[in-house]
Amino acid sequence: MAAQGIATKKSVKLDDIGFGRLVFLLSLRRALQGSANAEDIGLLDAINDSLQALGLLGSSKTFLDSFTG
């Protein structure tokens, strides 16, 4: 039973969603702790650029400002 549940397409999709969330949250944590690597910086910069392009964030702001004050 359990093995069949793991092999379903729904399970795989949920795994992929969870993995994406985890990648972002770990990158954010490392950035806030001052230990971000190049991949973290690239990911967070792309998110920041996207928020600015959508007009959800001012051009002189970063979304990390929300966490760091």
C-alpha positions, 0 to 999 in steps of 0.5 A: 500500500505505502509503496503504491502511494509513493509511486503515484503522480500526485505524490511525485508532484507534491515532492517536487513542490516541497523540494522547491520550497525547501531550496528557497527556504534554505537559501533564505536561511543561509542568506540571513545567517551570512553564509549564503553561497553563489547559488543562494545569491543567484536564486534570491537575486532572481526572486528580488528582480522578479518582484521589482519587475512586477511592481511589488517591490521598489527598485531600491528595495530588496525583499530581504529588507523585510527580514533584516529591518 
